[in-house]
């Protein structure tokens, strides 16, 4: 009797395992088919839009994306117009973050502190671009791309200063105390003040539409997809388990975003320093472990910046890859950060503009440069310089594990943290664009939050290319609408800056020791 029972039990287990394997295989095929259908749809119907936004002009042997030039030119104009504010007022920006100019007894409009606004905006930019993006830039542009990345990051600080000052100045304070702000508001209201209300409305609506699409794609699906891909790479999690990763991430994201900006800020102020510290800490360990090679790495960076020896496109190739990565990483000029910064507790718009200029420095000058140093020291980006060898996250991961194998797992943890923090920040950006178009209200907000979480699951489950290309194009299309408005409104920012500095010097604006 016992033997018969064991026989039937064994048959049952074998049948269940076989059935599960068949179901898993069928599920995997269904997901692949769905992915291809979705990707095919976007490729057929949105390819023209992607091609338009990322249109390139030939320079030497390589193509230069016009959108990169658009962002770089704006950053250069703002740097000159505001008198190199990012260098002159960096110390004051740090003092503002520390609370030196904040009256502890004042009751001011806003939902978050200067530090919380900074970490929320940083969580939206410090992410996979700092890991995979830098790897891609160096795989094609060589070490010299790093130098131009830094230059572009330093110039981009002025763009952030301009847009985030306007974000606070033209924000809307709802009766509940909740803040709605960002380019949608300063484009419509600021240009209306100049008698250009029609243009402002068109720019604001265009920006909001692109922001929603960018939030659901690049700020959501791509992040979830790459987080699961890194879990597969580091821990051999089966790729078909993406739906589980997506459900877990969606639950975590919803638990944070359901509480609004205060909840998002309370999480980002904790997670951003930790995730940045983990990543920078790993980079420092690699650098110290290979300290004898640091001098050679810097030489390769500076030499490559002006010669581009052995790199596709030579000097121009290194230049383009550096500029491209910096503009894609810190989002200066895109306008997204102004949405987060507008929620700060302050009555002085210029203070948040000054705080925001620290973002491109942290994101591009510090974190991207750390990644570039690790890759250059490892010496794995030796070609071919056409992206066909090690590139992106695989190049970065391989460079870290050259020093210590355990970094493979720590890097996976960092990627998941980066992806999660980016998603919660971009959910807020998309939400504010959503409520601008469809009105304020708890039910309207809940619709977007639930939709956002559904897209988290989809992003972790399916594989796609054209979908992400489209969402990336939407994010950079935001800069077209935003920067047109900034050119009209930058005299207002200059006036605000002059007034604030004068009042600080006269003692009208007091300082408070912390």
Buried (B, 14 or more C-beta within 10 A) or exposed (E): EEEEEEEEEEEEEEEEEEEEEEEEEEEBEEBEEBBEEBBEEBBEEBBEBBEEBBEBEEEBEBBBBBBBBBBBEBBBBBBEBBEBBBEEBBEBBEBBBEBBBBEEEEEEBBBBBBBBBBBBBBBBBBBBBBBBBBBBBBBBBBBBBBBBBBBBBBBBBBBBBBBBBBBBBBBBEEEEEBBBBBBBBBBBBBBBBEEBEEBBBBBBBBBBBBBBBBBBBBBBBBBBBBBBBBBBBBEEBEBBBBBBBBBBBBEBBBEBBEEBBBBBBBBBBEBBEEBBEBBBEBBEBBBEEBEEBBEEBBEBBEBBBEBBBEBBBBBBBBBBBBBBBBBBBBBBBBBBBBBBBBBBBBEBBBBBBBBBBBBBBBBBBBBBBBBBBBBBBBBBBEEEBEEEBBBBBBBBBBBBBBBEEEBBEBBBBBBBBBBBBBBBBBBBBBBBBBBBBBEBEEEBBEEBBEBBBBBBBBBBBBBBEBBBBBBBBBBBBBBBBBBBBBEBBBEBBBEBBEBBBEBBEEEEBEEEEE
